Amino acid sequence: MEISKAPPQAGLKIHQLQPLPFRKLLAFFVPLGASASLVMISHVIINGTLARSAHPELLIASYTIAMSLMDVIERPAILLRQTCSALVRDRVSFRAMSSIAVYLLLCSFIIGSAIGYTPLGPWVFLHGFGAAAEQVPEIVDIFRLLNIVIIFSGVRCLFHGIIIYNLRTKWLTIGMGIRLIGMFMAAAYFVATDKVSSGAVGAWIFLLGMAIECLISVLEGRSLLKRVIPEKLEGHPIADKGPIFRFYRPLMYSSFLAVLIDPAINAFLGKTGRMELAIASFAIAVNLAHLMQSFFSYMHQIVLNFYNVNARRVYQFAWMMNLCPALLISVLAYTPAGPWFLEQVMGVRAGTELMSESLRALRFFMIMNLVFPWLDYCNGIVMLKGQTRCMVWSQAANVLVTLLALLLLVWKVPGWGGSVGALAQSLGLAGEFAVVLYVLRFSRE
């Protein structure tokens, strides 16, 4: 494994003993965490809406399969946030970043359109995701809407990078809050009018919410470009697309490996004998697990923005925060709070198999919620050192461990249903974390 010995990001000087009060870290981190939590709540709204249909397992499964493929195509757009936050310091570098963003989003839209409007789409969903033939037309309809979501998501992430670096993180929370209001109103309309008869309802709700958040991010980001960000920052080396691609390319490769996990899980869950129940219970459990860890999913931004100011204080802050996701998921998994939340918020009927299977899968996700915050912290150090190439290897380890776990679990315990996916995904993340730890240890020697 080749480890890049690249220096820290240009423009950053290491002053690891500068004063860095916790309140400053909290003022930066809490709005980011709140916005990430609100993102997960948006998925809870969608799944909760679909769960109120006459056939919730079927609708949630169709929506989840379409979302799995959307995640694959959308991932390059999501990475615009980290790349922009790490490299854009003036308008010159932003223009270079924007040209890359346009190229990426155009490619994503063309690929998505080929899947949504040609025979390639039905073939992919039928053979690649193991969807039932009668489900495929509805899944394709859902995906056509989600393909438009990708454009809004990419533009949003581009401007998020500017907002985060300029410590205006409250605008991420504001944007997500307004997005949720719009989504909740749309969901209430569909439920009140008894129109929750297709998984496309979830896609329409998602599309509306993403368009709202994108608009707010663009308005704030353009305001910062005009008022705060200089035309050319002295000493900043990013003046064209080359350095950005060198930083971005390994992130993109690793992300493509990572997004293979969800489709693989859904495909293997389709072989457990009760596909709709397995996929629906996994989708509900993973949404809850992500909801519990989402508030803490921006630890890499703490590292990128403050590690070179006071590494010790950042490490202390990480210890204070990183145990919380596992504690939160344990409360839902092992106390009456879990069934209550599933019934009252998610719309899962009490006493059903969907309820019991979702709770069982949730218990396995405690492993993931324990590992993920520290993986995110270590990935921040990797990006700060410019060693993004190693993330390809760590993601490859994640995919390999997940696939091996899926094979073994489907073979030995197919009756576990959605819990098969939960345990496999957790073990895969642990494998990724082990590789990142090895890389960081090796790079210090």
HUDA-V535428 format. One record per pair of residues at least 12 apart in sequence whose ideal C-beta (glycine too) atoms are under 6 Angstrom apart, sorted by the first residue. I is the first residue (numbers start at 1). J is the second residue. Records with the same first field share a line. If there is no record, write none. Layout:
I: J  J
This chain:
1: 393
3: 439  442  443
4: 387  389
6: 386
8: 384
9: 86
10: 237
11: 236
12: 308
14: 308
16: 310  311
18: 309  310
20: 309  310  313
25: 317
28: 167  169
29: 302
31: 169  170  172  173
32: 169  298
33: 295
34: 173
35: 172  173  176
36: 294  297
37: 294  295
38: 176  180
40: 290  291  294
42: 180  183  209
43: 287
44: 287
45: 183  187
46: 202  205
47: 287
48: 346  347
49: 187  196
50: 202
51: 346  347  348
52: 191  196  347
53: 196
57: 276  277  280
58: 276
59: 199
60: 280  283
61: 276  279  280
62: 135  138  139  199
63: 142  199  202
64: 279  283
65: 129  131  139  266
66: 139  142  143  146
68: 262  263  266
70: 146
71: 259  262
72: 259
73: 108  111  112
74: 150  153
75: 255  259
76: 104  252
77: 150  153  154  157
78: 157
79: 251  255
80: 101  157  158
81: 157  160  161
83: 248
84: 97  158  161
85: 161  164  165
86: 304
87: 238  244
89: 233  236
90: 230  232  233  236
91: 229  231
92: 232  239
93: 238
96: 240  241  244
97: 244
100: 241  244
101: 158
105: 151  154
108: 150
112: 147
116: 143  144  147
121: 140
122: 136
125: 139
129: 263  266  267
130: 267  270
138: 199
141: 200
142: 199  200  203
145: 203  207
146: 203
149: 206  207  210
152: 210  211  214
153: 210
155: 214
156: 213  214  217
159: 217  218  221
160: 217
162: 221  224
163: 220  221
164: 301
166: 224  228
171: 220
175: 213  216  217
178: 212
179: 209  212  213
182: 208  209  212
183: 205  209
186: 205  208
187: 205
250: 388  389  391  392
251: 388
253: 392
254: 391  392  395
257: 395  396  399
258: 395
260: 399
261: 402
265: 421
266: 279
268: 406  410
269: 421
271: 410
272: 414  417
273: 414
278: 417  418
281: 354  357  358  361  417  418
282: 361  418  421
284: 358
285: 358  361  362  422
288: 362
289: 329  365  369
292: 325  328  329  369
293: 325  369  372
296: 321  325  373
299: 373  376  377
300: 376  379  380
302: 314
303: 380  381
304: 380  384
307: 384
318: 377
322: 373  374
325: 369
326: 366  369  370
329: 365  366  369
330: 366
333: 362  363
338: 359
342: 355
357: 417  418
360: 419
361: 418  419  422
364: 419  422  423  426
365: 422
367: 426
368: 426  429
371: 429  430  433
375: 433
378: 436
390: 439
393: 435
394: 432  435  436
397: 431  432  435
398: 428  431  432
401: 427  428  431
402: 424  428
405: 424  427
406: 424
